[in-house]
Structures are given as structure tokens and as C-alpha cells.
């Protein structure tokens, strides 16, 4: 049950965050409920007070009238000899009370003798059948005895549980002293009226809230529909459907939004087409120039090699020139080979020659080929291989080229500090990471490391003779395998490049075996 409630709560929170319609309708209904609750409560208090005040005034006035009639009856019951039939007057008074009370809900009456009197005659206290004597409180009786000029009243609860009101006044019986007249009224009819009014207010309030919620839902739906259409069109446009446009209807602000979006989309489409054309021309130019340069470069290389092999026959300056020519021809040949490789990626002609390879063996070969350069720069190459000893399907030439690029960058930017090469694997992937401990890469430049011809520090002297194309080619090699290259850097703590490849050709990489930054395993370290 708790899990189900948690899921329901999570779904509601998600809907609240993503649905503007839900927020608008919920807020409107909540405010409407608050408003009708406050107004309804206020109206109920006013109605209840007015009804009670009206009935109270009615019963007080009737009690005053009854008291006057009863007092007049007792005063007129004395004969010429000054004698009064007390009990006969009492019976007549009861008849008068029944005859002169017209207010609805009279529950009974009582004539009670005031205590603490010494009189020549005593009239028996009397009450109507079923009179709830317990509703007449001592405080009310004391108030009646203390002031005989007004009618006193008190709200009570009748034995049946119904609300009621008790009124009382003082009368004087000749020769018998003071007596208290009490009338009890049942206010059930008043309570019924209040209940009906309350139910009517509740039904009306609920109907009002539902109508407000429905109106807000309809208005919100119509209002956000253009925004929804714009968002969906923008997503399709971002996914490459550059011809997507919004239908313009009317001249209101929504139509202005649609026209502005369409104008922006047209402008972006034209720029994308223009840049795409330029990129295609650039790629074609690089491809054509690279291939056209291969033939003359071959001739130059043959000639340069001949001069280089015979440099001992030349004078010192000419021999040095032959050595420089041989070196630069090699650099130019390397650049040309990288340009041709990039042109293959641009043309979608790059192919993968996958064979079973052991990642640790590839790393060892790449490290051995770069060890001399690293030692010349004072960097120690340290291999950490807790995993990666099993074979995977990969193109050994391309993977070795990626590792060599990582090592070349680490040597150039490692400041002569140790360079850690980590190899690890799990059930879905193999990772190879190279971590130098040099100056690192600025945070603003990390996203540019795979740009063609970009260098983190063009003024830095390079040992490996890089062209600025190595990381772009490495990224292409990784993606051709279905893998990824990730970069971590922290100024002063160096940079780490991580290659992650699936264990099988079309496999899925769930979690890279090596974290960034890596956690070094000193027990599996090989210098």
C-alpha cells in the first residue's frame, strides 16, 4: 500500500511539474474552494444570527404579553372582600397562557414560587405536562428574581437534543407573594431551516467550483494549445525537419508568435543549408586536395629519401638541409594521411576491420612505442590493468591509434610528471584511460578538444609533432566501434581521456568500467 501511494504521489508531482493545465485548474479550484468556504461560513453565521435574533425577539415579546395577561388576571381575581381563590386563579392563569401563546415550538410553561418568602397564602407551583424543568437553570432564576422589569432568556438544549430557548419573568400573586413564569420553546424548526440553507450553500458552492474548474480547464486548454503546437513544432524542427512551420490564424498575440517562429525557422534553415553547403564544399576540397597531393608527395618523398641516404656526400649545410627535408616530408605525409582518414569519415567510407584483440596487449604495444618520447620529457608511463585481459572484437589499428593519440597529448601536456594508463573491464564494456598530471584543460575549452586543428596551447612545444587532427580522428575511430571518448580535467591536476568500447560489436555499454577521475589500483601497476 505504501509503495502504491508513493508511486501515486510521484506521478502527481511529475504531472504538476510538466502540466501547465493541471497547475492552472488546481490553483483555480483551490482558490474557489477557499473563497466559497469563507463566504459560505460568513453567510451561515449571518443567517443563523438573524434567524435566532428574530425568534428570540418573538418569544421575548410573547412572554412579555403573556406575563402582562397573567398579572392582570391575578390582580383581577380579588373580590370585594379582599379574598382571592388562589388555586382557581392559578388554573385560570394556565388557561390564559395556553390561549395567548402563538409562537411556534412552545414546549411548555411553568409557574414556580420564588424561594425564601413568608406569605399568608401559598399557591402551588405548577407546570404543563412534560415541561423540562431541568432546562431552567439557577442562574436564570436568580436573574428573574433580581430584575422584574424585563423578560430574561437563555439558550438551552432540550432533553430530546433539540436546541431551545427559555424565557422567564416575575409575577406577583396577591396574598401569595412572588412567582416566576417560564416558557420553553423548541427551536427544531429553526434548526431545520438552517440545515436546509447550509445544504443549499454546499450544493451551490460545489456546483460553482465545478463550473469554475471547467471554465478554467477550457480556457487554459485553448490558451496553451498554441504554446503546445509551437513546442512540438520546435522539437520536430530540432530533430531535423527544417520545413516544419506553424499555421498562422488571426492577428492576435498567438498569431504574432507563430509568424515570429516561422520567420526564425526560415532564417535558421537558410543558415543551416548555407553552412551545410560550405561544409560539404570544404570536405570535398580537403578530400580532393589530399588525394591529389599523394602523387606529387610520393615523388618528393622518393627524391628526399635519395638525398637523405646520400647526405654524407654533401657538405655540412647541404646535408643538414637533406635531413630537414626528410623530416618535414615525414610530417607532411603524416598530415596528409590524417586528412585522407578524415575525408573517409566525412564521406561515410570508413570501415571497421574487427578481430579478436586483447586490450592490455594493445596498451602495452602503444606504451612501448611512446616510452622513449616520454622518457625524453621526464614522464614515467605507469600501466594499471585490473581488467581488460580478455579478448574483444575491435580494429586493432584504430584502437592502437586512439591510445597513441592519448599518450602523445599526455606527454606534451604532462609537465614531465608520471602518466597513468588504466585498463579495466566489466561484463559489457572495456575502458582504457590515460591520465596525465600536468596543467590540465580549461573548463571553457573541454568541449573543443575534438574540434579539427584545435590545440589547447598553440605556443606549447610539441614532442609528438601533432597536427590538431588526432582527437577528431580518435573520436571517429571510437564511434565506428560503437564506443565513446570522455574527457575529465581539472586545472593543476591534469586531464584524463577515457575510451570505452563494447565487448562485442553491437553490444550496449551500461556503465563504463573506469570512473572519471579514475581510482588507481596500485596493486596492478606496471611501470
C-alpha positions, 0 to 999 in steps of 0.5 A: 500500500505504501509503495502504491501511494508513493508511486501515486504521489510521484506521478502527481508531482511529475504531472504538476511539474510538466502540466501547465493545465493541471497547475492552472485548474488546481490553483483555480479550484483551490482558490474557489474552494477557499473563497466559497468556504469563507463566504459560505461560513460568513453567510451561515453565521449571518443567517443563523444570527438573524434567524435566532435574533428574530425568534428570540425577539418573538418569544421575548415579546410573547412572554412579555404579553403573556406575563402582562395577561397573567398579572392582570388576571391575578390582580383581577381575581380579588373580590370585594372582600379582599379574598382571592381563590388562589388555586382557581386563579392559578388554573385560570392563569394556565388557561390564559397562557395556553390561549395567548401563546402563538409562537411556534415550538412552545414546549411548555410553561411553568409557574414556580414560587420564588424561594425564601418568602413568608406569605399568608397564602401559598399557591402551588407551583405548577407546570404543563405536562412534560415541561423540562424543568431541568432546562431552567437553570439557577442562574436564570432564576436568580436573574428573574428574581433580581430584575422584574422589569424585563423578560430574561432568556437563555439558550438551552438544549432540550432533553430530546437534543433539540436546541431551545430557548427559555424565557422567564419573568416575575409575577406577583400573586396577591396574598401569595407573594412572588412567582416566576413564569417560564416558557420553553420553546423548541427551536427544531424548526429553526434548526431545520431551516438552517440545515436546509440553507447550509445544504443549499450553500454546499450544493451551490458552492460545489456546483460553482467550483465545478463550473469554475474548474471547467471554465478554467480547464477550457480556457487554459486548454485553448490558451496553451494549445498554441504554446503546445503546437509551437513546442512540438513544432520546435522539437520536430524542427530540432530533430531535423525537419527544417520545413516544419512551420506553424499555421498562422490564424488571426492577428492576435498575440498567438498569431504574432508568435507563430509568424515570429517562429516561422520567420526564425525557422526560415532564417535558421534553415537558410543558415543551416543549408548555407553552412551545410553547403560550405561544409560539404564544399570544404570536405570535398576540397580537403578530400580532393586536395589530399588525394591529389597531393599523394602523387606529387608527395610520393615523388618528393618523398622518393627524391628526399629519401635519395638525398637523405641516404646520400647526405654524407656526400654533401657538405655540412649545410647541404646535408643538414638541409637533406635531413630537414627535408626528410623530416618535414616530408615525414610530417607532411605525409603524416598530415596528409594521411590524417586528412585522407582518414578524415575525408573517409569519415566525412564521406561515410567510407570508413570501415571497421576491420574487427578481430579478436584483440586483447586490450592490455596487449594493445596498451602495452604495444602503444606504451612501448612505442611512446616510452622513449618520447616520454622518457625524453620529457621526464614522464614515467608511463605507469600501466594499471590493468585490473581488467581488460585481459580478455579478448574483444572484437575491435580494429586493432589499428584504430584502437592502437591509434586512439591510445597513441593519440592519448599518450602523445597529448599526455606527454606534451601536456604532462609537465614531465610528471608520471602518466597513468594508463588504466585498463579495466573491464566489466561484463559489457564494456572495456575502458582504457584511460590515460591520465596525465598530471600536468596543467590540465584543460580549461573548463571553457575549452573541454568541449573543443578538444575534438574540434579539427586543428584545435590545440589547447596551447598553440605556443606549447612545444610539441614532442609528438609533432601533432597536427590538431587532427588526432582527437577528431580522428580518435573520436571517429575511430571510437564511434565506428566501434560503437564506443565513446571518448570522455574527457575529465580535467581539472586545472593543476591536476591534469586531464584524463581521456577515457575510451570505452568500447563494447565487448562485442560489436553491437553490444550496449555499454551500461556503465563504463568500467573506469570512473572519471577521475579514475581510482588507481589500483596500485596493486596492478601497476606496471611501470 
